[in-house]
Amino acid sequence: MWVSASHLSSLAALGQLACREPIVISQSGIVVDGYARWELARRQGRPKILCLEYDLTEEEALRWLIQSHRPSRGMNSYCRTLLALDLEPFLQQQARANQRAGGQHKNPSNLTEAQRLDVRSEVAAVAGVSTGNVTKVRQLRKTAHPKVEQIVRAGENSVHKGWQWSRLSPQEQIRELEDYQNRKGTSQTSRRLIQKHVARLSPTQLIPPSLGDLLKPLVPDRSARLDSIVVAEVDTSGSIAYFTKSALRTLKSIEESKCET
């Protein structure tokens, strides 16, 4: 299981209160509720932690574990689906039992296609995801590069994007991952620079230029709505223009009004 650093930090800030409530475990030692508290206690070197032990089968423990983390910052859809896939043997066994009870086949060792789909639907229902996501997680786990699987497990990228990358060669997967991380880093840097620039602006400063001001020499008949988009200069590499979602909506509305006329 994966516990985010922010979640652990928020628990650690509670001090002794973080481990006041007991965690829930099965007889076999599976932590079904309170995994983040258990992980915090382990990292802090605590010799013991309060526990409530329930007489649960492995199937029941897995179901409880998944249900108690829907939704949770500590367990995203990928992690929940991985755990739910561990229930497949139990669900297949149940399907075979139903098959024998119904007398449908003399040899119930193999499941029909309909039964396999039913098992997949049950896995999806337990994990709280779509059946398509179950298939993607299964394929991603088999063919994704370990680094790609790691960022999906950590919730830093979606199951769908990780699945798309997993269909590429290992070398291409790493290239896609590096490009994604570079774009993400550039975006975060740009946001920090913009925030610093805005923070430095004081009420006594002159009103910053608008997009309409910059385009005036190039587009004499520009729309007045361009004056609502403020322009701020940031000191970063590359020839890139960044727009907020609101600014893009304004530009789109200008373009749509031109098309109507």
N, C-alpha and C positions, 0 to 999 in steps of 0.2 A: 504494500500500500504506500501511497505518497501523502506526506503531510507538508503543506507549504510552510516556508520560513515565517511568513507573516502570521499564520495561524499559531505556530509554536510560540512566536514572540508575544502574541496577545495572551496566550495561556500563561506564559512565564511571568508576565506582568501582574498576574493575579496572586502570585506567591503561593502560600499554603492553600489558598482557596481553590487553586486549580485542581488539586487532587482530593478535595473534600468529598466529592461524590464518588462512589465505587464504580469501577469499570465492570462490564459484563463479559464473562467468558464461558466457554463450553467446557465439558469435562476433559476434552482432549487438548485444552489450552488455547483454542481459537478466541481471539478478542473480537467479540461481535458488536460491542458498543463501547466507545471511549478510547479508540486506538490512539488519537492525538495525545490524550493524557498519559497513556502508557508510553508513547514515544518520548514525551517530555521527561517523564520519570526516569526512563532509561538513559537519556542524555545527561540528566543531572546526577546520575549515579545513585539514585534512591534504592535502598536495599529491598523495599517492599512497597506495595500499593494496595489499597482496599479493592477487593474483588467480590462480585456476586457470581457464583458458579451455577449454571443451569444444566440440567440433564438433556442435552440436545444431540441429535444425530448430526453428522457432518453436513447433510443437506439442509437441515433446519438452521444450523449455525450460519451457513453461507447465506441463506435467504434473509435471516435477521440482520446480518452484517450489511448486506446490500441495501435493504429497506431502511436501515437506520442512517444511511448516508445519501438519501435522496431528498433534496439536493444537498450537497455539502461542498465547502471549499476544499475539504481534505480528500474528496474522491470525485473525480470528474466522470463523464460518461464512458470514457475509454477504460478507466480502472474498474468501474462498475460492471462493464460488459465482460472484461477479462474474468472477473470473479463469477459472473453468471454463467460463463462458458464452462466453468468447473462443475456446474450442475448438470451438464449434458448427459453424463453416464446415468445419473439418477432418473432423468426425464426419459431417456431412451429405454431404461429398464421398465419404467412405468408404462411406456407405450407398448412394449412387448407384452407386458402383463395384460393390458387391455386387449391386445391382439389375440392372445391365447384365450382370454375369457370370451371373446366374441367368436372364436372358432373360425377366424377368417383364413388362416393359413396353417398348414400342417407343420411347416418349419418356420418359426418366428425369429430365427437368428438375424434376419435382415429386415430392416424397416422399409415400408413403402415410401414413395416420394411424398405422399400426403402426410404421412406420419413424421417424416424428417422436417417438413415445413412446420408442422404443429410444434415439434420440439424447438425449432428456431424461434417461433412466435412466443413460446413460453419463456425462453431465455431473454428475448427482447422485453417481455412484460416485466420480468423480475428486475432487469437492469434499468427499466424506464427509458428505453431507447426504441428506435424503429428497427424492423427486421433487416432493413438494408444496412444499418449501422453494425448489426451483429456480423453480417457477412464481411463488411469492410474491416472490422476489428480482427476477425479471424485471418483474413488475408494479410493485413498489415503486420500482424504478429509473426507471420511466416516469412515474409519477403522484404520487410522494411530494414534498412540499415539500422544498427543499434542506436546511432545518434539521432536518427529520425524518430525511432520508437520512443526514445527517452524524452524528447520535447513534447510528444503527444501525451505520453504518460504524465508529464509534469503539467499538462494543461496549457502549454505555451503555443500550441497549434491545434487545429481542429482534427477530428478523426478523418473527415473527408479529405482535407489537404494532405494529411499523412498517408492516406490510402492512395491518393493520386501519385505521390512521390514514390511509394513502394512499388509501383508498376514500372519504374525506370531501373536502369542498371545502378549498381552501388555507387559508381563514380558520378553518375548524373544526379543521384539522390543527394550526395554531398554537395554538389554544385548548387542545387536548388536550395538546400538548407543554408549554405553560406550566403547566397544572394538574399534570402529571406531575412537572415539575421543582420546583414548589412543595411537593408532597407529599413528594418525595424530600428536599428541603432541610429540611422540618419534621421528618421522621423522623431525619435525621442530627443535627439540633440537639437533639432529645429524647434520643437515645442519649448524646450528649456530656454533657448535663445530668445524666442518670441516673448515668453513670460518675463524674462529679465528686461527686455526692451520696454515692455508695457509697464513694468514696475518702476522703471526709471522716469517715465513720463509724469510730469507734475501738472497741476491745474494751471500754473502760470506759463507753461510752454505754449508755443504757437500750435494751432490745430494741425495735426499731421496731414500730409497730402492724401487725396483720394485717388481712386483708380481713374476717375473722370479727369482729374488734373493731369495725370501722366499721359492719358490717351488723347488729350485735347489737340496737340500738334498733329497727331496721326489721323484722328477721327473727329473732324469738326462737328459733325451732326450726331455726336454720341448721345446716348440716353442719359437723362438726368439721374436715373437710378444708379448709375455708376458712381455718383458722388457719395452714395451711402456706404461704399466699400473703402475702408481706410487702408492705406498702404504703410507697412512698417518694414524697414530694412534690417536684415540680420547678417552678421558676419560669419558666413559659412562657405564651404567650397561648393563648386558646381553652379551651373546656370539653371536654377530651379525656382519656379514661382509657386508659393504655397497659398492655398485658399481655405478658409473655413467653410464648413457645410452651409452656413447661412449665406456666405458670399457666392458660393456655387449655385445656390437656389436662385439668388438674384440674377446672376448671369443667364441661367436657364430660362427664367421668366422673360428676360429681355429678348432672348432668341425666339421664344415661342410667340411673343407679341409681334415680332417682325414677320414670322411665318404666316400669322393670321391676316396681316395686312397685305 
